[in-house]
Each structure stands twice: as structure tokens, then as C-alpha cells.
Amino acid sequence: MMFKRPTPRKHVIVPLLAAVFACALASEATAEPLAPRPATVKSVSASCAGDTISGKTRVSGKLRVRLALMAKGSAKASFKATGKARILSTPKAGSYRFKFDISKLNAYAYRVDGSKTMRSKPLLAASCGPGYTVPEAPFALLLPITLLLTIGLPVLLLRRRARIIEP
């Protein structure tokens, strides 16, 4: 009796893998391509210094964003639109800066809305300390000091020279 040799596995596996690969390519070709996601506002962050609220907004693509400044008059009131807004036309995904002048507003807290769902954290007006300006010295203080230095310094120098010359 002759012994029949078994078929090598590679002769079975290779055609099987080729068939699976061909099916995968065919299903990928017929599948609909994924639609690109619309660009959205990813985050809005704001901080306050003096009479200015400034911050950054992060967007996921080319987008026209309306940032609205909201304010509330008391702790229990709800946020209302102040009428101040910034329109950002973003050419690509990234972070973009904005500023609002709040010098003419009187509110308990502020917030910046980038969309219906994306808002900054509320900023209490009490936490908006004075700006970064350094106060100037008053004129009434500067004038006497200037006069004293311009007249007194030459007089002191003349007296000192007179003492050095006399033995």
C-alpha cells in the first residue's frame, strides 16, 4: 500500500488569505467614505484684569465663531447678553485670542459664550482687580523734589570744593 502524502498547509493557507484580502478590498471600495466632521468650538477660557476680559478659544477647523459677552447683575440672576460680541473667522484649527472692554458695564459676574454648549467659566467682577498700570507720582510731590535737586546739588558741590581748596 502506498502511503499518500498530506497536502502541504501553505498550499491551502495562501489561497485562503488571498480570498480574505480580496473580500476586504471589495467591501472597503463599496463602503461610503466617512463625512468630515463639521468644525466646532472645542473650548473657551477667559480671565479678567482691570476693565478687560481676555481669553482664548480653541476651534477644530475653519469656522466663523461669534463670541458673546454675558453678564449677570446678582448672584441669583441668570446670565444675559450685554450686546458685546466678537466675530472670529478662523482659517484653520487652533487657538485664537479675544478681548472685551467691560469698563462701562456694571455686573456681578461675566461669562463668554462661544456656542450654545461651549462657555467659559463665570468670572466674578470682584476678582477683576485693577489693571497692570502703575500709578504716577502726583505733581505736588514731584515739583518740590525737582527744585530741591536742581538748586541744592550745585550748592553742595560748590561748598565741598571750597573746603577742599582751603588748607
SESETOR-593850 format. One record per residue (C-alpha): residue in three letters; y, z, x. Coordinates in steps of 0.2 Angstrom, whole numbers. Each point is the difference from the previous one (the first is absolute). Last residue first. Layout:
REM residues N
+------+-------+-------+-------+
: rest :     v :     w :     u :
+------+-------+-------+-------+
:  ALA :     Y :     Z :     X :
...
+------+-------+-------+-------+
//
This chain:
REM residues 167
+------+-------+-------+-------+
: rest :     v :     w :     u :
+------+-------+-------+-------+
:  PRO :   621 :   268 :   220 :
:  GLU :     9 :   -10 :   -14 :
:  ILE :    -9 :   -17 :    -2 :
:  ILE :   -15 :     7 :    -9 :
:  ARG :    10 :    10 :   -12 :
:  ALA :    11 :   -14 :    -5 :
:  ARG :   -15 :   -11 :    -3 :
:  ARG :    -8 :    12 :   -12 :
:  ARG :    17 :     2 :    -9 :
:  LEU :     1 :   -20 :    -2 :
:  LEU :   -18 :    -1 :    -6 :
:  LEU :     3 :    13 :   -13 :
:  VAL :    15 :    -8 :    -7 :
:  PRO :    -9 :   -17 :     0 :
:  LEU :   -14 :     8 :   -11 :
:  GLY :    12 :     9 :   -12 :
:  ILE :    10 :   -15 :    -7 :
:  THR :   -14 :   -12 :    -4 :
:  LEU :   -13 :    13 :    -3 :
:  LEU :    10 :    11 :   -12 :
:  LEU :     7 :   -15 :    -9 :
:  THR :   -18 :    -6 :    -3 :
:  ILE :    -6 :    17 :    -6 :
:  PRO :    15 :     2 :   -12 :
:  LEU :    -3 :   -17 :    -8 :
:  LEU :   -19 :     1 :    -2 :
:  LEU :    -1 :    16 :   -11 :
:  ALA :    12 :    -6 :   -13 :
:  PHE :    -8 :   -17 :     0 :
:  PRO :   -16 :     7 :    -6 :
:  ALA :   -16 :    -3 :    11 :
:  GLU :   -11 :   -14 :    -8 :
:  PRO :   -16 :     4 :    -9 :
:  VAL :   -15 :    -9 :     6 :
:  THR :    -8 :   -12 :   -12 :
:  TYR :   -19 :     0 :    -2 :
:  GLY :     1 :     2 :   -19 :
:  PRO :     1 :    17 :    -9 :
:  GLY :   -15 :     6 :    -8 :
:  CYS :   -11 :    -9 :   -13 :
:  SER :   -12 :    14 :    -4 :
:  ALA :    11 :     6 :   -14 :
:  ALA :    -1 :   -18 :    -8 :
:  LEU :   -19 :     3 :    -2 :
:  LEU :   -10 :   -16 :     5 :
:  PRO :   -14 :    -5 :   -11 :
:  LYS :   -15 :    -9 :     9 :
:  SER :     2 :   -18 :     0 :
:  ARG :    -7 :   -11 :   -13 :
:  MET :   -14 :   -13 :    -2 :
:  THR :    -7 :    -1 :   -18 :
:  LYS :    13 :   -10 :   -10 :
:  SER :     7 :    -8 :    16 :
:  GLY :    11 :     5 :    15 :
:  ASP :     7 :    15 :    -8 :
:  VAL :    12 :    11 :    11 :
:  ARG :     2 :    18 :    -5 :
:  TYR :    15 :    12 :    -1 :
:  ALA :     2 :    18 :    -5 :
:  TYR :    13 :    12 :    -8 :
:  ALA :    13 :   -13 :    -2 :
:  ASN :    18 :    -4 :     3 :
:  LEU :     3 :   -18 :     5 :
:  LYS :    16 :    -7 :     9 :
:  SER :    -7 :     4 :    18 :
:  ILE :   -17 :    -7 :    -4 :
:  ASP :     0 :   -15 :    11 :
:  PHE :   -17 :    -8 :     1 :
:  LYS :    -9 :    -7 :    15 :
:  PHE :   -16 :   -11 :     2 :
:  ARG :   -12 :    -4 :    14 :
:  TYR :   -15 :   -13 :     0 :
:  SER :   -18 :     3 :     5 :
:  GLY :   -12 :   -14 :     1 :
:  ALA :    -8 :   -15 :    -9 :
:  LYS :    10 :   -16 :     1 :
:  PRO :    16 :    -8 :    -5 :
:  THR :     6 :    15 :   -10 :
:  SER :    15 :    -3 :   -12 :
:  LEU :     7 :    18 :    -2 :
:  ILE :    11 :     3 :   -15 :
:  ARG :     9 :    16 :     0 :
:  ALA :     5 :    11 :   -15 :
:  LYS :    13 :    12 :    -6 :
:  GLY :     2 :     1 :   -19 :
:  THR :    -4 :    19 :     0 :
:  ALA :   -17 :    -2 :    -9 :
:  LYS :    -6 :    16 :    -8 :
:  PHE :   -13 :    13 :     6 :
:  SER :    -5 :    13 :   -12 :
:  ALA :     9 :    16 :    -3 :
:  LYS :    -8 :    17 :     3 :
:  ALA :     7 :     3 :    18 :
:  SER :    17 :    -7 :    -5 :
:  GLY :    11 :   -16 :     1 :
:  LYS :   -14 :   -12 :     5 :
:  ALA :     2 :   -15 :    11 :
:  MET :    -8 :   -17 :     2 :
:  LEU :     5 :   -13 :    13 :
:  ALA :    -9 :   -17 :    -3 :
:  LEU :    -9 :   -10 :    13 :
:  ARG :    -2 :   -18 :    -6 :
:  VAL :   -13 :    -9 :    10 :
:  ARG :    -2 :   -19 :     3 :
:  LEU :   -17 :    -3 :     9 :
:  LYS :    -8 :    -8 :    14 :
:  GLY :   -14 :    11 :     5 :
:  SER :    -8 :    18 :    -1 :
:  VAL :    17 :    10 :    -1 :
:  ARG :     5 :    16 :     8 :
:  THR :    17 :     8 :    -5 :
:  LYS :    10 :    10 :    12 :
:  GLY :    14 :    13 :    -2 :
:  SER :    18 :     4 :    -2 :
:  ILE :    10 :    11 :   -12 :
:  THR :    18 :     2 :     6 :
:  ASP :    13 :    13 :    -5 :
:  GLY :    -5 :    13 :    13 :
:  ALA :   -18 :    -4 :     7 :
:  CYS :   -14 :    -3 :   -13 :
:  SER :   -17 :    -7 :     3 :
:  ALA :   -10 :   -14 :    -9 :
:  SER :   -18 :    -6 :     0 :
:  VAL :    -7 :   -15 :   -10 :
:  SER :   -18 :    -6 :     1 :
:  LYS :   -11 :   -15 :    -2 :
:  VAL :    12 :   -11 :   -10 :
:  THR :   -11 :   -15 :    -6 :
:  ALA :    -4 :   -18 :     5 :
:  PRO :   -12 :    -8 :   -12 :
:  ARG :   -18 :    -1 :     6 :
:  PRO :    -6 :   -16 :     6 :
:  ALA :   -13 :    -8 :   -12 :
:  LEU :   -18 :     1 :     7 :
:  PRO :    -8 :   -17 :     2 :
:  GLU :   -12 :    -5 :   -14 :
:  ALA :   -18 :    -1 :     5 :
:  THR :    -8 :   -17 :     0 :
:  ALA :     1 :    -1 :    19 :
:  GLU :    -6 :    18 :     3 :
:  SER :   -15 :    -3 :   -11 :
:  ALA :    -5 :   -16 :    10 :
:  LEU :     3 :     8 :    17 :
:  ALA :   -11 :    15 :    -6 :
:  CYS :   -14 :   -11 :    -6 :
:  ALA :     0 :   -10 :    16 :
:  PHE :    -2 :    16 :    10 :
:  VAL :   -14 :     6 :   -11 :
:  ALA :    -9 :   -17 :     2 :
:  ALA :     2 :     0 :    19 :
:  LEU :    -6 :    18 :     1 :
:  LEU :   -16 :    -5 :    -9 :
:  PRO :    -3 :   -16 :    11 :
:  VAL :     2 :    11 :    15 :
:  ILE :   -12 :    14 :    -6 :
:  VAL :   -15 :   -11 :    -4 :
:  HIS :    -2 :    -9 :    16 :
:  LYS :     6 :    15 :    10 :
:  ARG :   -15 :    10 :    -8 :
:  PRO :   -13 :   -11 :     9 :
:  THR :   -13 :    -6 :   -12 :
:  PRO :   -17 :     9 :     3 :
:  ARG :   -13 :    -9 :    10 :
:  LYS :   -16 :    -4 :    -9 :
:  PHE :   -16 :     6 :     9 :
:  MET :   -13 :   -13 :    -1 :
:  MET :   -17 :     5 :    -6 :
+------+-------+-------+-------+
//
